[in-house]
């Protein structure tokens, strides 16, 4: 079985034009899976055989502009809900 795996990575490296190790392949796969919008932390954790989710979290790449936008949207949604509730309370009295 190990010979088949080595052969696979030799062929893959030759086709790509640069060396690809099993470790690099595994790391790249995990990184790409965690970039996907429908990412599934538990699935990636299980695929990699990690005991702890914190180990898998190393593959999560935070893009601060997206984080800021998402937080802003959530905050504005929450703020709008709070303002609506306050208006309802004021108009009921």
VMD Tcl script that draws the C-alpha trace (Angstrom):
set ca {
  {0.00 0.00 0.00}
  {2.83 2.45 0.87}
  {4.36 1.85 -2.54}
  {1.08 2.82 -4.24}
  {0.91 6.02 -2.19}
  {4.52 6.92 -3.01}
  {3.88 6.20 -6.67}
  {0.77 8.40 -6.63}
  {2.66 11.37 -5.17}
  {5.57 10.90 -7.58}
  {3.16 10.98 -10.55}
  {1.28 13.94 -9.09}
  {4.53 15.84 -8.51}
  {5.67 15.11 -12.05}
  {2.38 16.32 -13.53}
  {2.39 19.48 -11.39}
  {6.03 20.24 -12.02}
  {6.94 20.56 -8.34}
  {7.27 18.23 -5.38}
  {4.08 17.36 -3.52}
  {4.38 15.43 -0.28}
  {1.52 13.65 1.47}
  {1.80 16.21 4.28}
  {1.57 19.19 1.89}
  {-1.36 17.57 0.07}
  {-3.20 16.99 3.35}
  {-2.51 20.55 4.54}
  {-3.65 22.08 1.25}
  {-6.83 19.99 1.20}
  {-7.72 21.02 4.75}
  {-7.00 24.69 4.04}
  {-9.15 24.69 0.91}
  {-12.00 22.88 2.67}
  {-11.94 25.48 5.45}
  {-12.06 28.34 2.91}
  {-15.32 27.06 1.43}
  {-18.45 28.98 2.46}
  {-20.14 25.74 3.49}
  {-17.12 24.65 5.50}
  {-17.70 21.98 8.09}
  {-15.20 22.11 10.94}
  {-16.24 18.73 12.33}
  {-15.87 17.03 8.94}
  {-12.37 18.45 8.40}
  {-11.41 17.53 11.98}
  {-12.53 13.94 11.37}
  {-10.86 13.72 7.93}
  {-7.55 14.83 9.40}
  {-7.89 12.62 12.45}
  {-7.45 15.47 14.90}
  {-8.42 14.86 18.51}
  {-9.12 18.52 19.15}
  {-11.01 21.10 17.13}
  {-8.38 23.65 18.18}
  {-5.83 21.81 16.03}
  {-8.16 21.99 13.03}
  {-8.74 25.70 13.67}
  {-5.17 26.30 12.51}
  {-6.49 25.77 8.97}
  {-9.10 28.52 9.30}
  {-7.92 31.68 7.62}
  {-9.75 34.75 8.88}
  {-10.13 37.53 6.37}
  {-10.54 40.62 8.49}
  {-12.52 42.58 5.89}
  {-15.10 39.77 5.72}
  {-15.14 39.43 9.51}
  {-15.70 43.19 9.87}
  {-18.49 43.21 7.30}
  {-20.22 40.23 8.92}
  {-19.95 41.75 12.39}
  {-21.29 45.05 11.04}
  {-24.27 43.31 9.44}
  {-25.02 41.37 12.62}
  {-24.69 44.48 14.76}
  {-26.97 46.52 12.51}
  {-29.52 43.70 12.53}
  {-29.42 43.55 16.32}
  {-29.55 47.34 16.62}
  {-32.55 47.50 14.27}
  {-34.37 44.86 16.33}
  {-33.66 46.74 19.57}
  {-34.89 50.02 18.08}
  {-38.07 48.34 16.81}
  {-38.76 46.87 20.26}
  {-38.22 50.22 21.93}
  {-40.60 51.88 19.48}
  {-43.22 49.20 20.14}
  {-42.91 49.72 23.90}
  {-43.16 53.50 23.52}
  {-46.20 53.33 21.25}
  {-48.01 50.87 23.51}
  {-47.81 53.20 26.53}
}
mol new
graphics top color blue
foreach p $ca { graphics top sphere $p radius 0.5 }
foreach p [lrange $ca 0 end-1] q [lrange $ca 1 end] { graphics top cylinder $p $q radius 0.2 }
display resetview
